[in-house]
């Protein structure tokens, strides 16, 4: 009789241990899920910021190149016009 009670107590303890383990695993899964979501959001934000900075840098380079080309062409045309003016004199 006492052996049966011991076996029953052991089974009850095993069941409670299994349930507690399942709850702990579930809690860890939730924490991991939250950490992954935060990491994903942080990564997306970092990528967006990097892309924005790259785009701003690209825009700046385009403006600088456009300005340089415009000045070079303007100087070349001015020089050519001056040269033609001297030929016409």
C-alpha positions in Angstrom: 0.0 0.0 0.0 2.8 2.4 0.9 4.6 1.5 -2.3 1.5 2.5 -4.3 1.3 5.8 -2.6 5.0 6.5 -3.3 4.5 5.6 -6.9 1.4 7.9 -7.1 3.4 10.7 -5.4 6.2 10.3 -7.8 3.9 10.4 -10.8 2.3 13.6 -9.4 5.6 15.1 -8.9 6.7 14.1 -12.4 3.5 15.7 -13.8 4.0 18.9 -11.9 7.7 19.0 -13.0 6.7 18.5 -16.6 4.0 21.2 -16.4 6.5 23.6 -14.8 9.1 22.8 -17.5 6.5 23.4 -20.3 5.7 26.8 -18.7 9.3 27.7 -18.4 9.9 26.7 -22.1 6.9 28.8 -23.1 8.2 31.8 -21.1 11.7 31.5 -22.7 10.1 31.2 -26.2 8.2 34.5 -25.5 11.4 36.2 -24.4 13.3 35.0 -27.4 10.5 36.1 -29.7 10.5 39.6 -28.2 14.3 39.8 -28.4 14.2 38.8 -32.1 11.5 41.3 -32.8 13.5 44.1 -31.2 16.6 43.1 -33.1 14.7 43.0 -36.3 13.3 46.5 -35.7 16.7 47.8 -34.7 18.2 46.3 -37.8 15.5 47.7 -40.1 16.0 51.1 -38.5 19.8 51.0 -38.9 19.4 49.9 -42.6 16.9 52.7 -43.2 19.2 55.3 -41.6 22.3 54.0 -43.6 20.3 54.1 -46.8 19.1 57.7 -46.1 22.7 58.8 -45.3 23.9 57.1 -48.5 21.2 58.8 -50.5 22.0 62.2 -49.0 25.7 61.6 -49.8 24.8 60.6 -53.3 22.6 63.7 -53.7 25.5 65.9 -52.5 27.9 64.2 -54.9 25.5 64.7 -57.8 25.1 68.4 -56.9 28.9 68.8 -56.7 29.5 67.0 -60.0 26.7 69.0 -61.7 28.2 72.2 -60.4 31.7 71.3 -61.6 30.4 70.2 -65.0 28.3 73.4 -65.4 31.3 75.6 -64.4 33.6 73.7 -66.7 31.2 73.9 -69.7 30.5 77.6 -68.9 34.3 78.4 -68.8 34.9 76.5 -72.0 32.1 78.2 -73.8 33.2 81.6 -72.5 36.8 80.9 -73.5 35.7 79.8 -77.0 33.5 82.9 -77.4 36.4 85.1 -76.3 38.6 83.3 -78.8 36.1 83.7 -81.6 35.7 87.4 -80.6 39.5 87.9 -81.0 39.4 86.2 -84.4 36.7 88.5 -85.6 38.7 91.6 -84.7 
